[in-house]
């Protein structure tokens, strides 16, 4: 299952000023922050299984109950409210795919399987779409480069591209249905299509140049089980609707909820980084300053950046921290680290200011280019 400092201009201006003042060679990797953070919150790196299971159970119940109400309620206003609740519940549920990529299966036995069975496969978003991909985003020699699946220099694109970037996510339900109902069965008999399906159609990514290379993973039992399950489920759903056993409004409502959820996630992604890098390798410090936290007292990030995604910069600093400990870790770091620490320079107040900052930078680039 992707935030800027509240200082004017965001992290890209911080880095720009430092580079101009000190020179590019002076912007060195600074492991001290990571070392200090590890010493302060080391005891918070162990996941608590019962929290994962309770959260998954409650989120799954909320997803299916709200979808049921959205389909069955006769009052349009109540039906829309139920659909809105379904969007937020599904968003939280799908966001666990990010946690799965960092969670060792032995830490919470059975959780990967349960999540795929309850959420991943039913919504055609199995964990294979993220596992083996997201960790490349954390690789120091890939972050921000053309080999990073989750990085794109949005701030250097025309401002109108932001609407396209967010809007394209609305087509996600259609793309996923075609991927598993059509491409999967055909690719099992056409080797060339199979290679294309694995390389280009099996990853949640925003970098159009990225292609998967882990073809061996696509031959493993977990991958094949998830993919075949999605294939059979998509065919079963089509058959149930075609024969009238399931009203068409059921999958259409679910698809609409998914589309809005995907657009919301894409909007969050748009403010997850500064998006200024044009493919050069970045130092650890540059990578950290390129990410964002949206911590309390902001309250809405609980909804638009669930499962710990509001602490995106902290996650990049310490990827092994489980989502349920990120809040405690943040409070400790703020209380312990000096006020001029880099850690305090990656905060943003809310979604609105973060989006406005990105748009301003995109427009400024456009004016400079003109």
C-alpha positions in Angstrom: 0.0 0.0 0.0 3.4 7.7 -0.3 4.6 16.0 3.0 6.9 19.3 3.3 8.3 21.5 6.0 6.2 24.3 7.3 9.1 26.7 6.6 8.2 28.9 3.6 9.1 27.2 0.3 9.4 23.7 1.5 12.4 21.4 1.6 13.5 22.1 -1.9 14.3 25.7 -0.9 16.1 24.6 2.2 18.3 22.3 0.1 18.7 25.1 -2.5 20.0 27.6 0.0 22.4 25.2 1.6 23.8 24.1 -1.7 24.3 27.7 -2.8 26.0 28.6 0.5 28.1 25.6 1.0 28.4 24.1 -2.5 27.1 20.8 -3.7 30.0 18.9 -2.1 29.1 20.2 1.4 25.7 18.6 1.4 26.9 15.3 2.9 25.1 12.3 4.2 24.4 12.8 7.9 23.9 9.5 9.7 23.8 11.3 13.0 20.0 11.9 12.9 19.3 8.2 12.1 21.7 7.1 14.8 20.1 9.5 17.4 16.6 8.4 16.4 17.5 4.8 16.7 18.8 5.3 20.2 15.7 7.2 21.3 13.0 4.9 19.9 14.8 1.6 19.6 12.3 -0.1 22.0 9.4 0.8 19.7 10.5 -1.2 16.6 8.7 -4.4 17.7 5.1 -4.8 16.2 2.3 -5.7 18.6 0.3 -8.5 16.9 -3.0 -7.9 18.7 -3.1 -4.3 17.4 -2.7 -5.5 13.8 -5.4 -8.1 14.2 -7.9 -5.8 15.9 -7.3 -3.1 13.4 -7.8 -5.4 10.5 -11.0 -6.9 12.0 -12.5 -3.5 12.7 -11.5 -2.0 9.3 -12.8 -5.0 7.4 -16.1 -4.8 9.3 -16.4 -1.1 8.5 -15.6 -1.6 4.8 -18.3 -4.3 4.2 -20.9 -2.8 6.5 -20.6 0.7 5.0 -20.7 -0.8 1.4 -23.8 -2.8 2.3 -25.5 0.3 3.6 -24.4 2.4 0.6 -26.1 -0.2 -1.7 -29.3 -0.9 0.4 -30.2 2.4 1.9 -33.1 4.0 0.0 -32.4 7.6 1.2 -29.9 9.2 -1.2 -28.3 11.3 1.5 -27.8 8.4 3.8 -26.5 6.2 1.0 -23.9 8.9 0.1 -22.9 9.2 3.7 -22.4 5.4 3.9 -20.4 5.5 0.6 -18.2 8.2 2.1 -17.6 6.1 5.1 -16.8 3.2 2.8 -14.2 5.3 1.0 -12.4 6.1 4.3 -12.7 2.5 5.6 -11.4 1.0 2.3 -8.6 3.6 2.2 -7.5 2.5 5.6 -7.8 -1.2 4.6 -5.9 -0.8 1.4 -3.2 1.3 3.1 -2.2 -1.8 5.1 -0.5 -3.0 1.9 2.3 -0.5 2.8 2.6 -2.0 6.2 2.8 -5.5 4.8 5.9 -4.7 2.8 7.8 -3.8 6.0 6.3 -6.4 8.3 8.2 -9.6 8.6 5.6 -12.5 8.3 7.0 -14.1 11.5 6.2 -11.0 13.5 2.5 -11.3 13.0 1.9 -14.9 11.7 -1.0 -15.2 9.2 -1.5 -11.5 8.8 -0.4 -11.3 5.2 -2.7 -14.2 4.3 -5.7 -12.7 6.2 -5.2 -9.3 4.7 -5.1 -10.7 1.1 -8.2 -12.9 1.8 -10.3 -10.1 3.4 -9.2 -7.0 1.4 -6.5 -7.6 -1.2 -8.2 -10.2 -3.4 -11.8 -9.0 -3.0 -10.7 -5.5 -4.2 -8.2 -6.9 -6.8 -5.3 -5.3 -5.0 -3.3 -8.2 -3.8 0.0 -7.6 -1.9 2.0 -8.8 -4.9 1.3 -5.3 -6.4 3.5 -3.7 -3.7 5.8 -6.4 -2.2 9.1 -6.4 -4.1 8.4 -2.9 -5.4 8.0 -0.5 -2.4 11.3 -1.5 -0.8 13.1 -0.2 -3.9 11.8 3.3 -3.0 13.8 3.0 0.3 17.0 2.0 -1.4 19.5 4.8 -1.0 20.9 4.4 -4.5 17.5 4.4 -6.1 15.5 7.0 -4.2 14.5 9.9 -6.5 16.1 8.4 -9.6 14.5 6.9 -12.7 14.8 3.5 -10.9 12.6 4.6 -8.1 9.1 3.2 -8.7 7.5 5.8 -6.3 9.2 9.0 -7.4 8.3 11.5 -10.1 9.5 15.1 -10.3 6.0 16.5 -10.1 7.2 20.0 -9.0 9.0 20.4 -12.3 5.9 19.6 -14.4 3.3 22.1 -15.6 0.7 22.8 -12.9 -2.1 21.3 -15.0 -0.3 17.9 -14.7 -1.3 17.7 -11.1 -5.0 17.4 -12.0 -4.1 14.6 -14.5 -1.9 12.9 -11.9 -4.8 12.8 -9.4 -7.6 12.2 -11.9 -5.9 9.2 -13.6 -6.3 7.2 -10.3 -10.1 7.2 -10.8 -9.6 4.6 -13.6 -8.0 2.2 -11.1 -11.0 -0.2 -10.8 -11.2 -0.6 -14.6 -7.5 -1.2 -14.9 -7.4 -3.8 -12.1 -10.4 -5.7 -13.6 -8.7 -5.8 -17.0 -5.4 -6.8 -15.3 -6.8 -9.9 -13.5 -9.9 -10.8 -15.6 -8.3 -10.5 -19.0 -4.5 -10.2 -18.9 -3.9 -12.9 -16.2 -5.5 -15.9 -18.0 -4.1 -14.8 -21.4 -0.6 -14.3 -20.0 -0.5 -17.8 -18.7 -0.5 -19.0 -22.3 1.4 -16.2 -24.0 5.0 -15.9 -22.7 5.5 -12.4 -24.2 2.4 -11.1 -22.6 3.3 -12.7 -19.3 6.6 -10.9 -19.2 4.8 -7.6 -20.0 2.2 -8.3 -17.3 4.9 -8.8 -14.6 7.1 -6.0 -15.7 4.5 -3.3 -16.4 1.1 -4.4 -15.0 2.0 -5.7 -11.5 3.1 -2.8 -9.5 1.5 0.2 -7.7 3.8 2.9 -8.9 3.8 6.5 -10.1 7.0 6.3 -12.2 6.0 5.5 -15.8 9.5 4.5 -16.6 9.7 1.8 -14.0 9.5 -1.9 -14.9 9.7 -4.8 -12.5 12.7 -7.2 -13.0 11.9 -9.8 -10.3 10.4 -12.3 -12.6 11.4 -15.2 -10.3 9.0 -13.7 -7.7 6.2 -14.1 -10.2 6.7 -17.8 -10.2 6.5 -18.3 -6.4 3.4 -19.9 -4.8 2.3 -16.7 -2.9 2.3 -14.6 -6.1 0.6 -17.2 -8.2 -2.0 -17.9 -5.5 -2.9 -14.2 -5.2 -3.0 -13.7 -9.0 -5.1 -16.8 -9.7 -7.4 -15.9 -6.8 -8.0 -12.4 -8.3 -8.6 -13.9 -11.7 -11.2 -16.4 -10.5 -12.9 -13.9 -8.2 -13.2 -11.3 -11.1 -14.7 -14.0 -13.3 -17.1 -15.1 -10.6 -18.2 -11.5 -10.0 -18.8 -10.9 -13.7 -20.8 -14.2 -13.9 -22.9 -13.3 -10.8 -23.8 -10.0 -12.3 -24.4 -11.4 -15.8 -26.8 -14.0 -14.4 -28.7 -11.5 -12.3 -27.7 -13.1 -9.0 -25.9 -10.0 -7.9 -27.4 -6.6 -8.8 -25.1 -4.5 -11.0 -25.3 -1.6 -8.5 -23.3 -3.7 -6.0 -20.0 -3.9 -8.0 -20.7 -0.4 -9.5 -20.9 1.1 -6.0 -17.8 -0.8 -4.9 -16.0 0.4 -8.0 -17.1 4.0 -7.4 -15.9 3.8 -3.8 -12.6 2.4 -4.9 -12.1 5.1 -7.5 -12.7 7.9 -5.0 -10.3 6.2 -2.6 -7.6 5.8 -5.2 -7.9 9.5 -6.1 -7.6 10.4 -2.4 -4.5 8.3 -2.1 -3.1 9.9 -5.2 -3.7 13.4 -3.6 -1.9 12.2 -0.5 1.0 11.0 -2.7 1.2 14.4 -4.3 2.2 15.9 -0.9 4.4 13.0 0.3 7.6 14.5 -1.2 9.1 17.7 -2.5 9.3 16.1 -6.0 12.1 18.3 -7.1 14.8 15.8 -7.9 15.4 15.1 -11.6 17.0 11.7 -11.4 20.3 12.4 -9.6 21.3 10.2 -6.6 20.6 12.0 -3.4 22.4 11.9 0.0 20.6 10.4 3.0 20.0 13.9 4.3 18.6 15.1 1.0 16.3 12.1 0.9 15.0 12.8 4.4 14.5 16.5 3.8 12.5 15.5 0.7 9.9 13.8 2.8 7.1 15.1 5.1 5.4 14.6 8.4 2.0 16.0 9.1 1.8 15.4 12.9 -0.6 16.6 15.5 -2.2 19.0 16.2 -3.5 18.4 12.7 -6.4 16.0 13.0 -7.6 15.3 9.4 -4.4 13.4 8.4 -5.8 10.5 10.4 -8.3 10.2 7.6 -6.3 11.2 4.5 -3.0 9.6 5.6 -4.1 6.5 7.6 -2.1 3.6 9.0 0.9 5.9 9.9 1.2 7.6 6.6 1.0 11.0 8.2 4.5 10.3 9.6 6.0 9.8 6.2 9.4 11.4 6.9 9.8 9.4 10.2 9.0 6.2 8.2 11.8 7.0 5.8 14.1 7.7 8.7 13.2 4.4 10.4 11.3 2.1 8.0 11.0 -0.7 10.6 8.9 1.2 13.0 5.4 -0.4 13.1 2.6 2.1 12.2 1.0 1.9 15.7 4.2 3.2 17.3 4.9 6.1 14.9 3.0 8.6 17.0 4.9 7.7 20.2 8.2 7.8 18.3 7.4 11.2 16.9 6.6 12.7 20.3 9.9 11.3 21.8 12.0 12.7 18.9 10.4 16.1 19.1 10.9 16.2 22.9 14.5 14.9 22.7 16.1 16.4 19.6 17.1 20.0 19.5 14.7 22.5 17.9 17.0 23.2 15.0 17.3 19.5 14.2 16.5 18.4 10.6 13.7 16.3 12.0 11.7 19.5 12.8 12.2 20.8 9.2 10.0 18.2 7.5 6.7 19.2 9.0 3.6 20.5 7.2 0.4 21.8 8.8 -2.2 20.1 6.7 -3.2 18.8 3.3 -4.3 22.2 1.9 -1.1 24.1 2.6 0.9 21.2 1.3 -1.0 21.1 -2.0 -0.9 24.9 -2.3 2.9 24.7 -1.9 3.3 22.1 -4.6 1.1 24.1 -7.0 3.0 27.3 -6.3 6.3 25.6 -7.1 4.9 24.0 -10.3 3.7 27.4 -11.5 7.0 29.0 -10.6 8.8 26.5 -12.7 6.4 27.2 -15.5 7.0 30.9 -15.4 10.7 30.5 -15.2 10.6 28.1 -18.2 8.6 30.7 -20.1 
